[in-house]
Amino acid sequence: MTVAEWLSVGALALGAAFFFTGTVGLLRFPGTFARLHALTKADNLGLGCVALGLALQADSAWVAAKLALVWGVALVAATVSAHLIARYTLRERGGTGRAPP
């Protein structure tokens, strides 16, 4: 295997690890805001590592640019969706992020 292939495998494995930790955070953290934090941070890093790993295996720079564009769109979508969920939670639950007893 070449150095690029080893780096690609490493980036893909790191991305999978970030996705796993984000899922664990979603399942274990209390409250909406902690869960959003775990998901947006870990999943954005995970997707960036996966996109990097795939870009290292890409046949052309055009394919790598498309992967970067997909990652950028996903970053914006995650930011907007997390903001909307947090805003809704603040309005509905009075700012705590936890369901009332």
Backbone as JSON Lines, residues from 0, in Angstrom:
{"i":0,"aa":"M","n":[0.84,-1.19,0.0],"ca":[0.0,0.0,0.0],"c":[0.88,1.25,0.0]}
{"i":1,"aa":"T","n":[0.38,2.27,-0.67],"ca":[1.11,3.53,-0.73],"c":[0.8,4.38,0.51]}
{"i":2,"aa":"V","n":[1.55,5.45,0.64],"ca":[1.34,6.36,1.78],"c":[-0.06,6.98,1.71]}
{"i":3,"aa":"A","n":[-0.5,7.35,0.52],"ca":[-1.83,7.96,0.36],"c":[-2.92,6.98,0.78]}
{"i":4,"aa":"E","n":[-2.75,5.71,0.48],"ca":[-3.74,4.72,0.87],"c":[-3.77,4.53,2.39]}
{"i":5,"aa":"W","n":[-2.61,4.56,3.02],"ca":[-2.56,4.46,4.48],"c":[-3.21,5.68,5.13]}
{"i":6,"aa":"L","n":[-2.93,6.85,4.59],"ca":[-3.57,8.07,5.13],"c":[-5.07,8.04,4.93]}
{"i":7,"aa":"S","n":[-5.5,7.52,3.8],"ca":[-6.92,7.41,3.51],"c":[-7.6,6.47,4.49]}
{"i":8,"aa":"V","n":[-7.0,5.33,4.73],"ca":[-7.57,4.37,5.69],"c":[-7.61,4.98,7.09]}
{"i":9,"aa":"G","n":[-6.56,5.69,7.46],"ca":[-6.53,6.34,8.77],"c":[-7.61,7.4,8.91]}
{"i":10,"aa":"A","n":[-7.8,8.21,7.87],"ca":[-8.84,9.25,7.92],"c":[-10.23,8.63,7.97]}
{"i":11,"aa":"L","n":[-10.45,7.56,7.22],"ca":[-11.75,6.89,7.26],"c":[-12.01,6.26,8.63]}
{"i":12,"aa":"A","n":[-11.0,5.66,9.22],"ca":[-11.16,5.08,10.56],"c":[-11.41,6.16,11.6]}
{"i":13,"aa":"L","n":[-10.7,7.29,11.49],"ca":[-10.92,8.4,12.41],"c":[-12.32,8.97,12.26]}
{"i":14,"aa":"G","n":[-12.79,9.07,11.03],"ca":[-14.15,9.53,10.79],"c":[-15.19,8.61,11.4]}
{"i":15,"aa":"A","n":[-14.97,7.29,11.27],"ca":[-15.89,6.33,11.88],"c":[-15.87,6.45,13.4]}
{"i":16,"aa":"A","n":[-14.71,6.7,13.97],"ca":[-14.61,6.88,15.42],"c":[-15.38,8.12,15.88]}
{"i":17,"aa":"F","n":[-15.28,9.21,15.12],"ca":[-16.03,10.42,15.47],"c":[-17.53,10.18,15.37]}
{"i":18,"aa":"F","n":[-17.97,9.45,14.33],"ca":[-19.39,9.13,14.21],"c":[-19.86,8.28,15.39]}
{"i":19,"aa":"F","n":[-19.04,7.34,15.8],"ca":[-19.39,6.48,16.93],"c":[-19.52,7.3,18.22]}
{"i":20,"aa":"T","n":[-18.55,8.19,18.46],"ca":[-18.63,8.99,19.68],"c":[-19.82,9.95,19.66]}
{"i":21,"aa":"G","n":[-20.17,10.46,18.49],"ca":[-21.35,11.3,18.39],"c":[-22.63,10.53,18.7]}
{"i":22,"aa":"T","n":[-22.68,9.28,18.25],"ca":[-23.84,8.45,18.54],"c":[-23.92,8.13,20.02]}
{"i":23,"aa":"V","n":[-22.79,7.83,20.64],"ca":[-22.77,7.57,22.08],"c":[-23.21,8.83,22.83]}
{"i":24,"aa":"G","n":[-22.76,9.99,22.41],"ca":[-23.18,11.23,23.03],"c":[-24.67,11.47,22.9]}
{"i":25,"aa":"L","n":[-25.22,11.14,21.75],"ca":[-26.66,11.29,21.54],"c":[-27.44,10.39,22.5]}
{"i":26,"aa":"L","n":[-26.94,9.21,22.72],"ca":[-27.65,8.26,23.57],"c":[-27.43,8.5,25.06]}
{"i":27,"aa":"R","n":[-26.3,9.06,25.44],"ca":[-25.94,9.14,26.86],"c":[-26.14,10.52,27.48]}
{"i":28,"aa":"F","n":[-25.98,11.59,26.72],"ca":[-26.05,12.92,27.32],"c":[-27.48,13.3,27.69]}
{"i":29,"aa":"P","n":[-27.62,14.01,28.82],"ca":[-28.95,14.48,29.21],"c":[-29.26,15.82,28.52]}
{"i":30,"aa":"G","n":[-30.46,15.99,28.14],"ca":[-30.88,17.29,27.62],"c":[-30.59,17.5,26.15]}
{"i":31,"aa":"T","n":[-31.37,18.36,25.58],"ca":[-31.29,18.63,24.15],"c":[-29.99,19.31,23.76]}
{"i":32,"aa":"F","n":[-29.54,20.28,24.54],"ca":[-28.37,21.06,24.15],"c":[-27.09,20.23,24.19]}
{"i":33,"aa":"A","n":[-26.95,19.39,25.18],"ca":[-25.77,18.52,25.24],"c":[-25.77,17.53,24.09]}
{"i":34,"aa":"R","n":[-26.93,17.02,23.75],"ca":[-27.03,16.08,22.63],"c":[-26.72,16.77,21.31]}
{"i":35,"aa":"L","n":[-27.23,17.97,21.14],"ca":[-26.93,18.72,19.92],"c":[-25.45,18.99,19.79]}
{"i":36,"aa":"H","n":[-24.83,19.35,20.9],"ca":[-23.39,19.62,20.89],"c":[-22.61,18.38,20.47]}
{"i":37,"aa":"A","n":[-22.96,17.25,21.05],"ca":[-22.25,16.01,20.72],"c":[-22.44,15.65,19.24]}
{"i":38,"aa":"L","n":[-23.65,15.79,18.76],"ca":[-23.91,15.41,17.36],"c":[-23.25,16.36,16.37]}
{"i":39,"aa":"T","n":[-23.41,17.65,16.56],"ca":[-22.89,18.57,15.55],"c":[-21.37,18.57,15.52]}
{"i":40,"aa":"K","n":[-20.73,18.54,16.66],"ca":[-19.26,18.55,16.67],"c":[-18.69,17.25,16.12]}
{"i":41,"aa":"A","n":[-19.13,16.14,16.68],"ca":[-18.55,14.85,16.29],"c":[-18.9,14.48,14.85]}
{"i":42,"aa":"D","n":[-20.14,14.71,14.45],"ca":[-20.53,14.32,13.09],"c":[-19.89,15.21,12.03]}
{"i":43,"aa":"N","n":[-19.72,16.49,12.33],"ca":[-19.04,17.34,11.36],"c":[-17.57,16.95,11.2]}
{"i":44,"aa":"L","n":[-16.91,16.65,12.3],"ca":[-15.53,16.18,12.21],"c":[-15.46,14.82,11.53]}
{"i":45,"aa":"G","n":[-16.4,13.95,11.86],"ca":[-16.43,12.63,11.25],"c":[-16.63,12.7,9.75]}
{"i":46,"aa":"L","n":[-17.56,13.53,9.31],"ca":[-17.79,13.68,7.88],"c":[-16.59,14.31,7.19]}
{"i":47,"aa":"G","n":[-15.93,15.24,7.86],"ca":[-14.73,15.84,7.28],"c":[-13.62,14.82,7.1]}
{"i":48,"aa":"C","n":[-13.45,13.94,8.08],"ca":[-12.43,12.9,7.96],"c":[-12.78,11.89,6.88]}
{"i":49,"aa":"V","n":[-14.04,11.52,6.78],"ca":[-14.47,10.59,5.73],"c":[-14.28,11.24,4.36]}
{"i":50,"aa":"A","n":[-14.65,12.5,4.22],"ca":[-14.47,13.2,2.94],"c":[-12.99,13.3,2.58]}
{"i":51,"aa":"L","n":[-12.14,13.57,3.57],"ca":[-10.7,13.61,3.32],"c":[-10.18,12.25,2.88]}
{"i":52,"aa":"G","n":[-10.61,11.2,3.57],"ca":[-10.18,9.85,3.21],"c":[-10.6,9.47,1.81]}
{"i":53,"aa":"L","n":[-11.81,9.85,1.43],"ca":[-12.27,9.55,0.08],"c":[-11.59,10.44,-0.96]}
{"i":54,"aa":"A","n":[-11.3,11.68,-0.59],"ca":[-10.62,12.58,-1.53],"c":[-9.21,12.09,-1.84]}
{"i":55,"aa":"L","n":[-8.57,11.47,-0.85],"ca":[-7.24,10.92,-1.1],"c":[-7.28,9.74,-2.07]}
{"i":56,"aa":"Q","n":[-8.42,9.09,-2.18],"ca":[-8.58,7.98,-3.11],"c":[-9.18,8.4,-4.44]}
{"i":57,"aa":"A","n":[-9.57,9.66,-4.56],"ca":[-10.26,10.15,-5.75],"c":[-9.34,10.11,-6.97]}
{"i":58,"aa":"D","n":[-9.96,9.91,-8.13],"ca":[-9.22,9.84,-9.38],"c":[-8.82,11.21,-9.91]}
{"i":59,"aa":"S","n":[-9.58,12.24,-9.52],"ca":[-9.29,13.57,-10.06],"c":[-9.56,14.63,-8.98]}
{"i":60,"aa":"A","n":[-9.06,15.81,-9.25],"ca":[-9.3,16.93,-8.35],"c":[-10.76,17.35,-8.36]}
{"i":61,"aa":"W","n":[-11.45,17.1,-9.46],"ca":[-12.86,17.45,-9.58],"c":[-13.69,16.63,-8.58]}
{"i":62,"aa":"V","n":[-13.39,15.36,-8.44],"ca":[-14.1,14.51,-7.48],"c":[-13.79,14.97,-6.05]}
{"i":63,"aa":"A","n":[-12.55,15.31,-5.77],"ca":[-12.17,15.81,-4.45],"c":[-12.89,17.13,-4.15]}
{"i":64,"aa":"A","n":[-13.04,17.98,-5.15],"ca":[-13.76,19.24,-4.96],"c":[-15.23,18.99,-4.66]}
{"i":65,"aa":"K","n":[-15.82,18.0,-5.31],"ca":[-17.21,17.66,-5.03],"c":[-17.37,17.17,-3.6]}
{"i":66,"aa":"L","n":[-16.42,16.37,-3.14],"ca":[-16.47,15.9,-1.75],"c":[-16.36,17.06,-0.76]}
{"i":67,"aa":"A","n":[-15.5,18.02,-1.06],"ca":[-15.37,19.2,-0.2],"c":[-16.66,20.01,-0.21]}
{"i":68,"aa":"L","n":[-17.31,20.1,-1.37],"ca":[-18.58,20.82,-1.46],"c":[-19.66,20.12,-0.64]}
{"i":69,"aa":"V","n":[-19.71,18.81,-0.72],"ca":[-20.68,18.05,0.08],"c":[-20.45,18.29,1.56]}
{"i":70,"aa":"W","n":[-19.19,18.28,1.98],"ca":[-18.88,18.53,3.39],"c":[-19.3,19.95,3.79]}
{"i":71,"aa":"G","n":[-19.04,20.92,2.94],"ca":[-19.44,22.3,3.24],"c":[-20.94,22.46,3.36]}
{"i":72,"aa":"V","n":[-21.69,21.83,2.46],"ca":[-23.15,21.9,2.53],"c":[-23.65,21.22,3.8]}
{"i":73,"aa":"A","n":[-23.05,20.09,4.17],"ca":[-23.45,19.39,5.39],"c":[-23.14,20.23,6.63]}
{"i":74,"aa":"L","n":[-22.02,20.96,6.63],"ca":[-21.7,21.85,7.76],"c":[-22.78,22.92,7.93]}
{"i":75,"aa":"V","n":[-23.18,23.52,6.82],"ca":[-24.21,24.56,6.89],"c":[-25.54,23.97,7.34]}
{"i":76,"aa":"A","n":[-25.9,22.81,6.79],"ca":[-27.17,22.18,7.15],"c":[-27.19,21.79,8.62]}
{"i":77,"aa":"A","n":[-26.09,21.26,9.14],"ca":[-26.04,20.88,10.55],"c":[-26.13,22.1,11.45]}
{"i":78,"aa":"T","n":[-25.49,23.18,11.06],"ca":[-25.54,24.4,11.85],"c":[-26.95,24.95,11.92]}
{"i":79,"aa":"V","n":[-27.6,25.03,10.77],"ca":[-28.96,25.59,10.73],"c":[-29.95,24.7,11.47]}
{"i":80,"aa":"S","n":[-29.86,23.4,11.26],"ca":[-30.8,22.51,11.92],"c":[-30.58,22.5,13.44]}
{"i":81,"aa":"A","n":[-29.34,22.51,13.9],"ca":[-29.07,22.55,15.34],"c":[-29.58,23.85,15.94]}
{"i":82,"aa":"H","n":[-29.41,24.95,15.23],"ca":[-29.9,26.24,15.73],"c":[-31.43,26.23,15.84]}
{"i":83,"aa":"L","n":[-32.11,25.68,14.85],"ca":[-33.56,25.65,14.89],"c":[-34.07,24.74,16.0]}
{"i":84,"aa":"I","n":[-33.43,23.6,16.19],"ca":[-33.84,22.7,17.27],"c":[-33.61,23.35,18.62]}
{"i":85,"aa":"A","n":[-32.48,24.01,18.81],"ca":[-32.19,24.67,20.07],"c":[-33.16,25.82,20.33]}
{"i":86,"aa":"R","n":[-33.47,26.57,19.31],"ca":[-34.41,27.67,19.47],"c":[-35.8,27.17,19.85]}
{"i":87,"aa":"Y","n":[-36.24,26.11,19.19],"ca":[-37.53,25.52,19.52],"c":[-37.54,25.02,20.96]}
{"i":88,"aa":"T","n":[-36.45,24.38,21.38],"ca":[-36.36,23.87,22.74],"c":[-36.41,25.0,23.76]}
{"i":89,"aa":"L","n":[-35.72,26.09,23.48],"ca":[-35.77,27.23,24.39],"c":[-37.19,27.78,24.53]}
{"i":90,"aa":"R","n":[-37.9,27.84,23.44],"ca":[-39.26,28.38,23.49],"c":[-40.22,27.42,24.19]}
{"i":91,"aa":"E","n":[-40.1,26.14,23.93],"ca":[-41.05,25.17,24.46],"c":[-40.77,24.78,25.91]}
{"i":92,"aa":"R","n":[-39.52,24.71,26.29],"ca":[-39.17,24.18,27.62],"c":[-38.6,25.24,28.56]}
{"i":93,"aa":"G","n":[-38.62,26.46,28.17],"ca":[-38.21,27.51,29.08],"c":[-36.7,27.64,29.3]}
{"i":94,"aa":"G","n":[-35.9,27.12,28.37],"ca":[-34.48,27.36,28.43],"c":[-33.64,26.28,29.08]}
{"i":95,"aa":"T","n":[-34.24,25.23,29.63],"ca":[-33.44,24.21,30.31],"c":[-32.96,23.1,29.37]}
{"i":96,"aa":"G","n":[-33.7,22.83,28.32],"ca":[-33.35,21.75,27.43],"c":[-33.83,20.4,27.89]}
{"i":97,"aa":"R","n":[-34.43,20.36,29.08],"ca":[-34.95,19.11,29.61],"c":[-36.47,19.19,29.66]}
{"i":98,"aa":"A","n":[-37.08,18.04,29.52],"ca":[-38.53,17.99,29.59],"c":[-38.98,18.29,31.02]}
{"i":99,"aa":"P","n":[-40.1,18.98,31.18],"ca":[-40.57,19.26,32.53],"c":[-40.99,17.96,33.23]}
{"i":100,"aa":"P","n":[-40.85,17.92,34.57],"ca":[-41.2,16.68,35.3],"c":[-42.68,16.39,35.3]}
